[in-house]
Amino acid sequence: MSMHINVRDFALTILITAALSLSTGCGQALQQKQEMAVGLYVDAMLLNELDEKDEAIERLIEAVDLDPEFSQAYSLQGDIYQDVEQFEKSATAYEAATTLNPWSFKDFFNLGKVNQIMTEFIRAIKAYATACQLEPKHFQANLNLAQCYYEIKDYDEAYEYGNRAKEIDPNSSDPQLLLGDIHESRQEHTQAIASYRRALEIEGNQPGVMVPLAVVYLRTQQYTAARELLVTALEIDSQNSPAFQYLGFALLKLKDYDRAVASYQKAVEVTPNDAAAHKALGIAYMAKAISNNTDKTLAVADSADIVMLKVQALEHWNISLGIDSDQPKLAALLERYAEK
């Protein structure tokens, strides 16, 4: 009995068989590429541990060429580029890793971190916000997010995440210090003082906390308290130019002109190219000269000292303007006193 063959059905069968064969071949080829990519990734991990960063990066580039969806390879690229401080490349690698693996807290956190280092605060906020969604109780993610919001002057969001960080770790001084900065930026001086004091309770006497607290005391006209705090801070850190300058200001307000001059002189010694320090030292010299000039108990011979104080004031104002010429008020002050 003869068999009737339908030519169209036969051709269709051949096409399906060929497609299945090609699919199997493609699948095997893809699997081989993925296996090769994994091998390169393992090589890169070992090279990185041996501090062979360039070779490790080369392996990872080859790996993602073979397998463009290999998120771990992009993640390791980001780590290595971050280690060698190539932050733009690190951010690009972490961006790829987070796109391929949107559940990776580690990559979102590091994407935020490198953008924060580059002062790309909006990008950092976006990455940290996702990291906080993935791990809401992660202390550093919440704190870093708060710091980035603070940098763009979004104090409400900064306070929200700073407070979360404080609740996660109430024994850390960092959230208290940041909350103090936020309160002070809002001119909430009482709350700022409370936060800074709490940071001091946790951390002990640290100039990084003592100086901001002293600044709030200065702004609330608590000059004696500011002076005492700054003196203690400078006993710990004798090269802290801002502390010397704030102390000089407190001493001026307390009309202790000799010590004010001495404090500003120390600031200038520590940071000789600081325009603000030279300007303030000039003000201290001039304030001392004016005070001496109105002091009826001084002898006539002291008039030469008064002239010298004014000369020193003008000298430091000139230095300040030489460092930073964009000080119109100081320029006008210099011109006025120079004519006398």
NUMARVEX-332147 format. One record per residue (C-alpha): x, y, z; residue number from 0; residue in one letter. Coordinates in steps of 0.02 Angstrom, whole numbers, plus 50000, padded with zeros to 5 digits. Example, Ala and Ser with C-alpha at 12.3 -4.5 7.8 and 13.67 -1.06 7.14 Angstrom:
VOFI   east  north     up    k  r
VOFI  50615  49775  50390    0  A
VOFI  50684  49947  50357    1  S
END
This chain:
VOFI   east  north     up    k  r
VOFI  50000  50000  50000    0  M
VOFI  50076  50164  49946    1  S
VOFI  50090  50312  50069    2  M
VOFI  50032  50485  50015    3  H
VOFI  50154  50620  50072    4  I
VOFI  50091  50800  50098    5  N
VOFI  50236  50908  50039    6  V
VOFI  50184  51059  50143    7  R
VOFI  50173  50959  50306    8  D
VOFI  50341  50878  50270    9  F
VOFI  50424  51046  50244   10  A
VOFI  50347  51113  50405   11  L
VOFI  50414  50963  50501   12  T
VOFI  50589  50994  50433   13  I
VOFI  50582  51177  50487   14  L
VOFI  50524  51134  50664   15  I
VOFI  50660  51003  50683   16  T
VOFI  50793  51125  50623   17  A
VOFI  50729  51261  50742   18  A
VOFI  50734  51141  50890   19  L
VOFI  50909  51088  50844   20  S
VOFI  50966  51270  50828   21  L
VOFI  50884  51313  50995   22  S
VOFI  50974  51172  51081   23  T
VOFI  51137  51227  51003   24  G
VOFI  51109  51409  51057   25  C
VOFI  51067  51352  51232   26  G
VOFI  51226  51251  51243   27  Q
VOFI  51327  51398  51175   28  A
VOFI  51247  51517  51302   29  L
VOFI  51283  51396  51443   30  Q
VOFI  51463  51383  51388   31  Q
VOFI  51480  51573  51388   32  K
VOFI  51403  51585  51560   33  Q
VOFI  51521  51452  51627   34  E
VOFI  51669  51544  51552   35  M
VOFI  51606  51707  51630   36  A
VOFI  51594  51624  51800   37  V
VOFI  51772  51561  51782   38  G
VOFI  51832  51736  51740   39  L
VOFI  51736  51804  51890   40  Y
VOFI  51821  51680  52006   41  V
VOFI  51989  51729  51933   42  D
VOFI  51948  51911  51964   43  A
VOFI  51903  51876  52145   44  M
VOFI  52071  51791  52173   45  L
VOFI  52166  51929  52083   46  L
VOFI  52078  52059  52187   47  N
VOFI  52128  51969  52348   48  E
VOFI  52307  51972  52283   49  L
VOFI  52289  52160  52255   50  D
VOFI  52305  52139  52067   51  E
VOFI  52167  52264  52033   52  K
VOFI  52199  52298  51848   53  D
VOFI  52204  52114  51803   54  E
VOFI  52046  52083  51903   55  A
VOFI  51955  52221  51809   56  I
VOFI  52011  52147  51643   57  E
VOFI  51938  51978  51690   58  R
VOFI  51774  52059  51742   59  L
VOFI  51760  52156  51580   60  I
VOFI  51782  51993  51485   61  E
VOFI  51653  51910  51598   62  A
VOFI  51517  52038  51563   63  V
VOFI  51558  52035  51378   64  D
VOFI  51519  51848  51382   65  L
VOFI  51369  51868  51498   66  D
VOFI  51297  52045  51497   67  P
VOFI  51172  51997  51634   68  E
VOFI  51305  51941  51758   69  F
VOFI  51259  52060  51900   70  S
VOFI  51391  51994  52022   71  Q
VOFI  51528  52037  51898   72  A
VOFI  51467  52217  51887   73  Y
VOFI  51455  52222  52076   74  S
VOFI  51636  52166  52097   75  L
VOFI  51688  52294  51967   76  Q
VOFI  51605  52427  52072   77  G
VOFI  51697  52367  52228   78  D
VOFI  51867  52369  52145   79  I
VOFI  51842  52538  52061   80  Y
VOFI  51786  52606  52230   81  Q
VOFI  51943  52536  52313   82  D
VOFI  52055  52626  52188   83  V
VOFI  51949  52784  52201   84  E
VOFI  51886  52783  52022   85  Q
VOFI  51715  52833  52082   86  F
VOFI  51634  52873  51914   87  E
VOFI  51673  52699  51848   88  K
VOFI  51621  52625  52014   89  S
VOFI  51452  52712  52004   90  A
VOFI  51426  52651  51825   91  T
VOFI  51463  52472  51878   92  A
VOFI  51348  52479  52029   93  Y
VOFI  51212  52556  51920   94  E
VOFI  51222  52406  51804   95  A
VOFI  51222  52286  51952   96  A
VOFI  51066  52366  52028   97  T
VOFI  50976  52365  51861   98  T
VOFI  51008  52180  51841   99  L
VOFI  50975  52140  52024  100  N
VOFI  50851  52264  52099  101  P
VOFI  50851  52170  52265  102  W
VOFI  51035  52194  52303  103  S
VOFI  51047  52304  52458  104  F
VOFI  51237  52299  52450  105  K
VOFI  51244  52372  52274  106  D
VOFI  51116  52508  52307  107  F
VOFI  51208  52557  52467  108  F
VOFI  51375  52566  52377  109  N
VOFI  51297  52661  52232  110  L
VOFI  51238  52788  52358  111  G
VOFI  51408  52791  52442  112  K
VOFI  51512  52829  52287  113  V
VOFI  51389  52961  52230  114  N
VOFI  51396  53040  52402  115  Q
VOFI  51586  53044  52391  116  I
VOFI  51571  53132  52222  117  M
VOFI  51444  53254  52300  118  T
VOFI  51312  53191  52179  119  E
VOFI  51186  53202  52319  120  F
VOFI  51025  53182  52217  121  I
VOFI  51090  53019  52142  122  R
VOFI  51151  52963  52312  123  A
VOFI  50981  52998  52389  124  I
VOFI  50894  52892  52257  125  K
VOFI  51010  52745  52289  126  A
VOFI  51008  52759  52479  127  Y
VOFI  50818  52774  52480  128  A
VOFI  50804  52607  52389  129  T
VOFI  50932  52531  52507  130  A
VOFI  50827  52588  52654  131  C
VOFI  50672  52510  52576  132  Q
VOFI  50765  52346  52559  133  L
VOFI  50836  52353  52736  134  E
VOFI  50738  52482  52837  135  P
VOFI  50837  52451  52997  136  K
VOFI  51010  52475  52922  137  H
VOFI  51094  52610  53027  138  F
VOFI  51222  52676  52904  139  Q
VOFI  51102  52682  52757  140  A
VOFI  50979  52788  52855  141  N
VOFI  51118  52901  52923  142  L
VOFI  51199  52925  52752  143  N
VOFI  51030  52964  52674  144  L
VOFI  50999  53093  52810  145  A
VOFI  51170  53171  52778  146  Q
VOFI  51134  53185  52591  147  C
VOFI  50966  53269  52623  148  Y
VOFI  51057  53388  52742  149  Y
VOFI  51180  53433  52604  150  E
VOFI  51040  53485  52486  151  I
VOFI  50957  53581  52630  152  K
VOFI  50803  53468  52637  153  D
VOFI  50802  53477  52826  154  Y
VOFI  50633  53390  52849  155  D
VOFI  50690  53231  52761  156  E
VOFI  50862  53245  52842  157  A
VOFI  50780  53250  53013  158  Y
VOFI  50666  53103  52971  159  E
VOFI  50807  52986  52923  160  Y
VOFI  50927  53055  53053  161  G
VOFI  50799  53018  53187  162  N
VOFI  50776  52842  53117  163  R
VOFI  50963  52814  53129  164  A
VOFI  50959  52876  53309  165  K
VOFI  50820  52753  53351  166  E
VOFI  50914  52609  53268  167  I
VOFI  51072  52645  53368  168  D
VOFI  51039  52763  53514  169  P
VOFI  51218  52739  53575  170  N
VOFI  51298  52815  53421  171  S
VOFI  51349  52998  53427  172  S
VOFI  51340  53023  53238  173  D
VOFI  51150  53042  53223  174  P
VOFI  51150  53160  53373  175  Q
VOFI  51284  53267  53292  176  L
VOFI  51189  53272  53127  177  L
VOFI  51025  53312  53216  178  L
VOFI  51116  53454  53305  179  G
VOFI  51172  53521  53135  180  D
VOFI  50994  53507  53069  181  I
VOFI  50920  53598  53218  182  H
VOFI  51051  53734  53205  183  E
VOFI  51015  53756  53019  184  S
VOFI  50832  53780  53067  185  R
VOFI  50888  53903  53203  186  Q
VOFI  50817  53787  53335  187  E
VOFI  50957  53827  53456  188  H
VOFI  50885  53743  53610  189  T
VOFI  50860  53577  53520  190  Q
VOFI  51031  53593  53438  191  A
VOFI  51115  53614  53607  192  I
VOFI  51022  53461  53674  193  A
VOFI  51078  53353  53527  194  S
VOFI  51259  53410  53536  195  Y
VOFI  51262  53381  53725  196  R
VOFI  51194  53207  53700  197  R
VOFI  51330  53174  53571  198  A
VOFI  51459  53231  53699  199  L
VOFI  51385  53115  53829  200  E
VOFI  51404  52969  53710  201  I
VOFI  51571  53014  53631  202  E
VOFI  51659  53107  53771  203  G
VOFI  51757  53267  53739  204  N
VOFI  51783  53270  53552  205  Q
VOFI  51823  53433  53460  206  P
VOFI  51711  53378  53316  207  G
VOFI  51564  53394  53435  208  V
VOFI  51628  53527  53553  209  M
VOFI  51660  53658  53417  210  V
VOFI  51484  53650  53341  211  P
VOFI  51409  53661  53516  212  L
VOFI  51519  53812  53553  213  A
VOFI  51455  53895  53393  214  V
VOFI  51276  53878  53455  215  V
VOFI  51330  53955  53620  216  Y
VOFI  51405  54101  53523  217  L
VOFI  51245  54124  53424  218  R
VOFI  51143  54126  53583  219  T
VOFI  51265  54249  53664  220  Q
VOFI  51328  54123  53792  221  Q
VOFI  51506  54184  53769  222  Y
VOFI  51581  54118  53931  223  T
VOFI  51513  53943  53899  224  A
VOFI  51581  53949  53721  225  A
VOFI  51751  54007  53782  226  R
VOFI  51766  53866  53909  227  E
VOFI  51714  53734  53783  228  L
VOFI  51834  53798  53649  229  L
VOFI  51980  53807  53770  230  V
VOFI  51951  53624  53813  231  T
VOFI  51935  53577  53629  232  A
VOFI  52100  53662  53591  233  L
VOFI  52186  53568  53732  234  E
VOFI  52139  53410  53636  235  I
VOFI  52171  53477  53460  236  D
VOFI  52298  53618  53460  237  S
VOFI  52293  53634  53270  238  Q
VOFI  52107  53670  53255  239  N
VOFI  52103  53837  53164  240  S
VOFI  51912  53859  53168  241  P
VOFI  51915  53831  53357  242  A
VOFI  52047  53967  53377  243  F
VOFI  51941  54085  53272  244  Q
VOFI  51781  54050  53369  245  Y
VOFI  51876  54071  53531  246  L
VOFI  51943  54237  53469  247  G
VOFI  51765  54293  53433  248  F
VOFI  51706  54240  53607  249  A
VOFI  51852  54335  53686  250  L
VOFI  51813  54491  53584  251  L
VOFI  51634  54486  53646  252  K
VOFI  51701  54467  53824  253  L
VOFI  51814  54618  53789  254  K
VOFI  51970  54515  53823  255  D
VOFI  52064  54594  53678  256  Y
VOFI  52239  54531  53717  257  D
VOFI  52184  54350  53721  258  R
VOFI  52073  54376  53569  259  A
VOFI  52223  54437  53470  260  V
VOFI  52327  54290  53532  261  A
VOFI  52192  54166  53482  262  S
VOFI  52174  54238  53306  263  Y
VOFI  52364  54239  53289  264  Q
VOFI  52364  54051  53324  265  K
VOFI  52230  54028  53191  266  A
VOFI  52339  54119  53064  267  V
VOFI  52490  54014  53114  268  E
VOFI  52392  53853  53087  269  V
VOFI  52311  53909  52923  270  T
VOFI  52415  54053  52850  271  P
VOFI  52312  54056  52688  272  N
VOFI  52144  54074  52776  273  D
VOFI  52070  54241  52724  274  A
VOFI  51941  54237  52865  275  A
VOFI  52076  54212  52997  276  A
VOFI  52176  54362  52937  277  H
VOFI  52020  54468  52926  278  K
VOFI  51970  54422  53104  279  A
VOFI  52146  54453  53170  280  L
VOFI  52139  54626  53092  281  G
VOFI  51973  54658  53178  282  I
VOFI  52047  54602  53344  283  A
VOFI  52196  54720  53324  284  Y
VOFI  52080  54864  53279  285  M
VOFI  51963  54827  53424  286  A
VOFI  52112  54826  53543  287  K
VOFI  52174  54991  53470  288  A
VOFI  52004  55074  53490  289  I
VOFI  51988  55007  53667  290  S
VOFI  52160  55072  53714  291  N
VOFI  52124  55240  53633  292  N
VOFI  51971  55264  53743  293  T
VOFI  52058  55204  53901  294  D
VOFI  52092  55364  54002  295  K
VOFI  52215  55273  54117  296  T
VOFI  52343  55244  53979  297  L
VOFI  52493  55359  53966  298  A
VOFI  52521  55470  53816  299  V
VOFI  52670  55363  53770  300  A
VOFI  52551  55220  53733  301  D
VOFI  52486  55313  53581  302  S
VOFI  52628  55238  53479  303  A
VOFI  52567  55065  53525  304  D
VOFI  52392  55113  53468  305  I
VOFI  52461  55167  53300  306  V
VOFI  52555  55003  53285  307  M
VOFI  52398  54904  53323  308  L
VOFI  52306  54994  53184  309  K
VOFI  52450  54963  53064  310  V
VOFI  52444  54777  53106  311  Q
VOFI  52255  54777  53079  312  A
VOFI  52275  54854  52906  313  L
VOFI  52415  54733  52865  314  E
VOFI  52308  54580  52900  315  H
VOFI  52159  54651  52808  316  W
VOFI  52271  54676  52656  317  N
VOFI  52331  54496  52671  318  I
VOFI  52151  54437  52683  319  S
VOFI  52103  54532  52526  320  L
VOFI  52256  54464  52439  321  G
VOFI  52194  54288  52473  322  I
VOFI  52012  54327  52433  323  D
VOFI  51980  54489  52340  324  S
VOFI  51792  54465  52340  325  D
VOFI  51763  54550  52508  326  Q
VOFI  51685  54719  52468  327  P
VOFI  51642  54760  52650  328  K
VOFI  51820  54726  52707  329  L
VOFI  51889  54827  52561  330  A
VOFI  51780  54974  52613  331  A
VOFI  51834  54954  52795  332  L
VOFI  52017  54951  52745  333  L
VOFI  51996  55107  52638  334  E
VOFI  51910  55200  52779  335  R
VOFI  52041  55163  52910  336  Y
VOFI  52187  55184  52790  337  A
VOFI  52136  55365  52763  338  E
VOFI  52149  55404  52949  339  K
END
